[in-house]
Amino acid sequence: MAHIGGSEIAMSSVAKGTIGFIAPELLFNQQVSEASDLYGLGATLICLLTGIASTDISQLIDEDYRINFKHRVPRLSLRWIEWLQRMVELKPKDRFLDAETALEALNPIYVIRVPEVNLNVPCLEVTAKKLGEKITKKVILTNSVPDTILESRWQIAPHLSDPPHTPDFHEWIYFEQTHFVSNQVLCKITVDTRKLMANKLYEREILIHSNSHPETQSLMLNVKTAPVPIPAKKLPYFSVGLLIFFAAAATWVEAMAWDGIVRHSGTVGVAIAVFISVLVAGLGLVAAITSGWISQGMAKVRSRFGVKVKALDTVAAVFFAGVAAIVVARFGAQFRATDMAIAAFAAVDAVVFMAAFEGEGVAQSCVQRGFSQGLAFGVSVLSAALGISLGMALKLGVVNGMVLGAILGTSFPLATLILYPPLDRAKRIARYRKVERNLIKP
């Protein structure tokens, strides 16, 4: 009929069919097309779906000659209703171009109206800050389709690493409630990390079974467990290096000051050496206290100006201690002493350098980083002793038996203390990982 209607023939000779099923352009002898046939198909489908007889289609046609049928099909999906409405649009340009186009638009549409599942998050991220922590997250599920009620059931998808579980029970993931009949659902999901390995990423799938389409949807759950409960501790290597450097420098300067006056090696020289040693110790104690004050003062200055480099406190304290040591050496330059006296004076200077690190120094930095008092004291003493030994080596030479013994006697124990923390941590982590063999794997 559409084909014949396109020719120069009067409408009365062509138009056949029931009023209400014929496209408006056919009634008024206007240009017809393949969209004209779609109008009749749409009207027929509407009658079938609403239960209206073809002779009673006038019940659906309003005064503007439009077919109104939405109120008679409450269970049909909105997209399906829109598709039907487009089939019977009054203007041909508002309909589908042809049957092929209409079928293509119809294929993804579900006829029966069903709820729609909308989640407030695309993925559920859970991060534990401490081992064995229980974390609860909330997921909101909504249905925006009117005149429908969403019915849903939540379940954890099976995973190869998880122990066998039922739809209502999981080993380490819990739902406060698994079944819901509501268009707005607040689901609380609790993750228990006590049975999980440390510092691992667990990926699980949450299944949402509902009366929507598709019937089953998924939500990814990513769980990042807390780090291994054995924190990584690092010694204050920079401060240790400064301590060794300044101790060596000050010892070398003092030794050079004494070099010009080493002439007497008898009893008088030894007595003078002892006297000077006691004097240096007293002055060193004063310098130590002053260095501590300088370190604390520098810390306050840094805090006021927002400078975060704590090493500046150490540099200031050690610099003062080094200057004090040089002054003491110059003071003793008027006396005579032996090589043994040089070694004695260098050893006394350790008091100055150790005390200079009281505030933000090596010992306190070690304690603040979680090391024991014994290790902190050992690193401080051995660092200062190694520096003094190196300073003596610069003057007396490494081949000197006393100097070589001092360097080896301080460097090896210091290296042992420096290597002990990472090796001990690795050993403890290995021991912990053995315990984790019984835990659930990612």
C-alpha positions in Angstrom: 0.0 0.0 0.0 2.9 2.4 0.8 4.4 1.6 -2.6 1.2 2.2 -4.5 0.4 5.3 -2.4 3.7 6.8 -3.7 2.3 7.1 -7.2 -0.2 9.5 -8.7 -3.3 7.7 -7.5 -6.1 9.2 -5.4 -6.2 8.2 -1.8 -9.7 6.7 -2.1 -8.4 4.2 -4.6 -5.5 3.0 -2.4 -6.2 3.4 1.3 -7.5 0.2 2.8 -7.6 -0.9 6.4 -9.2 0.0 9.7 -9.2 3.6 10.9 -6.7 3.9 13.7 -4.2 1.5 12.1 -3.6 3.6 9.0 -0.8 6.1 9.2 -2.1 9.8 9.2 -0.3 10.6 5.9 -2.3 7.9 4.1 -5.6 9.4 5.3 -4.6 12.9 4.0 -3.1 11.6 0.7 0.4 12.8 1.7 3.8 11.3 0.8 4.1 7.8 2.2 7.1 5.7 3.0 8.2 2.5 4.7 7.6 4.3 8.0 3.9 4.4 7.1 3.8 0.6 7.4 5.5 0.8 10.8 2.6 2.8 12.1 0.1 0.0 11.5 2.5 -2.5 13.1 2.9 -0.4 16.2 -0.9 0.1 16.5 -1.4 -3.6 16.2 1.2 -4.4 18.9 -0.4 -1.8 21.2 -3.8 -3.4 20.9 -2.4 -6.8 21.6 -0.5 -5.6 24.7 -3.4 -3.6 26.1 -6.1 -6.1 25.3 -8.1 -3.6 23.1 -10.0 -5.1 20.2 -9.1 -3.6 16.8 -12.6 -2.2 16.5 -12.2 -0.4 19.9 -8.9 1.3 19.2 -10.7 4.6 19.3 -10.6 4.2 23.1 -6.8 4.9 23.0 -6.9 7.8 20.5 -7.1 11.3 22.0 -8.4 14.5 20.3 -5.0 15.1 18.7 -5.2 11.7 17.0 -2.4 10.3 19.2 -2.4 6.8 20.7 -2.1 7.0 24.5 -1.5 3.6 26.1 1.1 4.0 28.8 -1.4 3.8 31.6 -2.6 0.4 30.4 0.9 -1.3 30.5 2.4 -0.6 33.9 4.6 -3.7 33.8 6.3 -2.9 30.5 9.7 -1.5 30.6 10.0 2.2 29.9 12.3 1.7 26.9 9.8 -0.8 25.4 7.0 1.8 25.8 9.2 4.5 24.2 9.9 2.1 21.3 6.2 1.5 20.7 5.4 5.2 21.0 8.0 6.0 18.3 6.3 3.5 16.0 3.0 5.4 16.1 4.3 9.0 16.0 2.1 11.2 13.9 4.9 12.6 11.8 6.8 10.1 9.7 10.1 11.8 10.4 9.6 11.0 14.1 9.2 7.2 13.5 11.9 4.7 12.6 13.2 5.0 9.1 12.2 1.4 8.2 11.6 -2.0 9.7 15.3 -2.9 9.8 16.1 0.2 11.9 13.2 -0.5 14.2 14.3 -4.1 14.8 17.9 -3.0 15.5 16.6 -0.6 18.2 14.3 -3.3 19.6 16.9 -6.0 20.1 18.6 -4.7 23.3 15.2 -3.8 24.9 13.6 -5.9 27.7 9.9 -5.9 27.3 8.9 -6.5 30.9 9.7 -3.7 33.3 12.3 -4.8 35.8 14.3 -3.0 38.6 17.6 -1.6 37.8 20.7 -2.1 40.1 22.7 1.0 40.7 25.8 0.9 43.0 27.3 4.0 44.7 30.9 2.7 44.1 32.4 0.9 41.1 34.8 -1.0 43.3 35.1 -1.5 47.0 38.6 -0.6 48.4 39.7 -1.8 51.8 43.1 -0.9 53.3 44.1 -2.2 56.7 46.5 0.0 58.8 47.4 -2.7 61.4 47.6 -6.4 61.3 44.4 -8.3 62.3 42.2 -5.3 61.9 38.5 -5.6 61.2 37.2 -3.1 58.7 33.5 -2.4 57.8 32.5 -0.7 54.5 29.1 0.5 53.3 27.7 -0.1 49.9 24.5 1.6 48.8 22.3 -0.1 46.1 19.4 1.7 44.6 16.6 1.1 42.1 15.5 4.0 40.0 12.8 2.2 37.9 9.3 3.4 39.1 6.6 0.9 40.0 9.1 -1.9 40.7 10.6 -3.4 43.9 14.1 -4.5 44.0 14.8 -7.9 45.6 18.5 -8.7 46.1 20.7 -11.3 47.7 24.5 -10.9 48.3 27.1 -13.6 48.1 30.9 -13.9 47.9 32.0 -15.6 44.7 34.1 -18.8 45.3 37.9 -18.4 45.1 40.6 -21.0 44.9 42.5 -19.6 47.9 39.5 -19.4 50.2 38.2 -22.3 52.3 34.9 -23.8 51.0 32.0 -21.6 52.1 28.2 -21.4 51.8 26.2 -18.5 50.2 25.5 -17.2 53.7 28.9 -17.7 55.3 32.4 -16.8 54.4 35.7 -17.3 56.2 36.7 -13.7 56.4 34.1 -11.5 54.7 30.8 -10.9 56.4 27.5 -9.3 55.5 25.4 -7.7 58.2 22.4 -8.8 56.1 22.4 -10.8 52.9 18.8 -10.6 51.7 17.0 -7.3 50.9 13.6 -6.2 49.5 13.9 -2.5 49.0 14.6 0.1 46.3 17.4 1.5 48.5 19.7 -0.9 50.2 22.5 -0.1 52.7 24.8 -3.1 52.9 27.5 -3.3 55.6 30.4 -5.5 54.6 33.1 -6.5 57.2 36.5 -7.7 56.3 38.4 -9.6 59.0 42.2 -9.5 58.2 43.2 -11.8 61.1 43.3 -14.8 58.8 45.1 -13.0 55.9 48.8 -12.6 55.2 50.5 -9.3 55.8 51.3 -6.8 53.1 49.3 -8.6 50.4 46.5 -7.6 48.0 43.4 -9.8 48.1 40.9 -9.5 45.2 37.5 -11.0 45.6 34.2 -10.8 43.8 30.9 -9.9 45.4 27.9 -11.3 43.6 24.5 -9.5 43.7 21.6 -11.7 42.7 18.4 -9.7 42.1 15.2 -9.6 40.1 16.8 -7.1 37.7 18.4 -7.8 34.4 20.9 -9.3 34.3 20.0 -11.3 37.3 23.5 -11.5 38.6 25.9 -8.5 38.8 29.3 -8.3 40.5 31.3 -5.8 42.6 35.0 -6.1 43.0 36.4 -6.1 46.5 40.1 -5.2 46.9 41.7 -5.7 50.3 45.2 -4.4 51.1 46.5 -5.9 54.3 48.8 -4.1 56.8 52.6 -4.3 56.4 54.6 -7.0 58.1 54.5 -6.3 61.9 58.3 -5.9 61.9 59.1 -2.2 61.1 62.1 -1.3 59.1 64.6 0.6 61.3 67.6 2.5 59.9 70.5 3.8 61.8 71.2 7.6 61.5 74.0 7.0 58.9 74.5 10.6 58.2 75.0 11.5 61.8 77.3 8.5 62.3 79.4 9.7 59.3 79.6 13.2 60.8 80.7 11.9 64.1 83.5 9.8 62.5 84.6 12.7 60.3 84.8 15.3 63.0 86.4 13.0 65.5 89.1 12.1 62.9 89.6 15.8 61.9 89.9 17.1 65.5 92.3 14.2 66.4 94.5 15.0 63.4 94.5 18.7 64.2 95.5 18.0 67.8 98.2 15.6 66.8 99.6 18.1 64.4 99.7 20.7 67.2 101.7 18.3 69.4 104.0 17.2 66.7 106.3 20.2 67.1 106.8 19.7 70.8 107.3 15.9 71.0 110.9 15.9 72.4 110.8 14.5 75.9 109.9 10.8 76.5 110.9 10.4 80.2 109.0 10.4 83.4 108.4 14.2 83.2 106.8 13.9 79.8 104.4 11.2 80.9 103.5 13.2 84.0 102.8 16.2 81.8 100.7 14.0 79.5 98.6 12.8 82.4 98.1 16.3 83.7 97.0 17.6 80.3 94.7 14.6 79.9 92.9 15.5 83.1 92.7 19.1 82.0 91.4 18.1 78.6 88.8 15.9 80.2 87.5 18.8 82.3 87.4 21.1 79.4 85.8 18.4 77.3 83.0 18.0 79.8 82.3 21.8 79.7 82.3 21.6 75.9 79.9 18.7 75.9 77.4 20.5 78.0 77.7 23.6 75.9 77.4 21.5 72.7 74.1 20.0 74.0 72.8 23.6 74.6 73.8 24.5 71.1 72.1 21.5 69.6 68.9 22.3 71.4 69.1 26.0 70.4 69.6 25.0 66.8 66.5 22.7 67.0 64.4 25.7 68.2 65.7 27.9 65.4 64.9 25.2 62.9 61.4 24.8 64.3 60.8 28.6 64.2 61.8 28.9 60.5 60.2 25.6 59.4 63.5 23.9 58.5 63.2 20.1 58.8 66.8 19.1 58.4 67.6 17.7 61.8 71.2 17.1 60.8 71.8 20.8 61.3 71.6 20.4 65.1 74.3 17.8 64.9 76.5 19.9 62.7 76.3 22.9 65.0 77.0 20.8 68.1 79.9 18.9 66.6 81.4 22.1 65.0 81.5 23.7 68.5 83.1 20.5 69.9 85.7 20.4 67.2 86.6 24.1 67.8 86.8 23.4 71.5 89.2 20.4 70.9 91.4 22.6 68.7 91.6 25.3 71.4 92.5 22.6 74.0 95.2 21.3 71.7 96.6 24.8 71.1 96.6 25.3 74.9 98.7 22.2 75.4 101.1 23.0 72.6 103.5 24.6 75.2 104.1 21.2 76.8 106.2 18.2 75.7 104.7 14.8 75.2 105.4 11.4 73.7 103.5 9.5 71.0 101.7 7.8 73.8 100.6 11.2 75.1 99.2 12.1 71.7 97.1 8.9 71.8 95.9 9.7 75.3 94.9 13.3 74.4 93.1 12.0 71.3 91.2 9.4 73.4 90.1 12.1 75.9 88.5 14.1 73.0 85.9 11.3 72.7 84.1 12.8 75.7 83.7 16.0 73.7 82.3 14.4 70.6 80.0 11.9 72.3 78.4 14.6 74.4 78.0 16.8 71.4 75.5 14.4 70.1 73.2 14.4 73.2 70.4 16.5 71.7 69.8 15.3 68.1 72.9 13.1 68.0 73.7 9.5 67.2 72.6 7.9 70.5 69.3 9.8 70.8 68.5 9.4 67.1 69.0 5.6 67.5 66.7 5.5 70.5 64.1 7.6 68.6 64.2 5.1 65.7 63.4 2.2 68.0 66.8 0.8 68.7 67.8 -0.3 72.2 69.9 1.8 74.6 72.8 -0.6 74.4 73.0 -0.5 70.6 72.6 3.3 70.5 75.5 3.6 73.0 77.6 1.1 71.2 77.2 2.8 67.8 78.0 6.2 69.3 81.1 5.0 71.2 82.5 2.9 68.3 81.9 5.7 65.8 83.8 8.2 67.9 86.5 5.7 68.6 86.9 4.9 64.9 87.1 8.6 64.1 89.9 9.0 66.6 91.7 6.0 65.3 91.5 7.4 61.7 92.7 10.8 63.0 95.7 9.0 64.6 96.4 7.1 61.4 96.6 10.4 59.4 99.4 11.5 61.7 101.2 8.3 62.8 100.4 6.1 59.7 98.3 3.0 59.3 101.3 0.8 59.5 101.7 1.7 63.1 100.7 -1.3 65.1 98.8 0.6 67.8 96.9 2.6 65.1 96.1 -0.5 63.0 94.9 -2.3 66.0 92.6 0.6 67.0 91.1 0.9 63.5 90.4 -2.9 63.3 89.2 -3.0 66.9 86.6 -0.3 66.2 85.6 -0.8 62.6 84.6 -4.5 62.8 82.4 -4.1 65.9 80.8 -1.0 64.4 80.2 -2.7 61.1 78.6 -5.6 63.0 76.2 -3.2 64.8 75.3 -1.4 61.6 74.5 -4.7 59.8 72.7 -6.2 62.7 69.3 -4.3 62.3 68.6 -5.3 58.7 69.8 -8.8 59.1 67.8 -9.3 62.3 64.7 -7.9 60.5 65.2 -10.2 57.6 65.5 -13.1 60.0 62.3 -12.1 61.9 60.4 -11.6 58.7 61.4 -15.1 57.5 60.3 -16.5 60.8 57.0 -14.7 60.5 56.4 -15.9 57.0 56.7 -19.5 58.2 53.8 -18.8 60.5 51.8 -17.3 57.6 51.8 -20.6 55.8 48.6 -21.5 57.7 46.9 -18.2 56.7 44.7 -17.6 53.6 46.7 -16.7 50.5 45.8 -13.9 48.1 
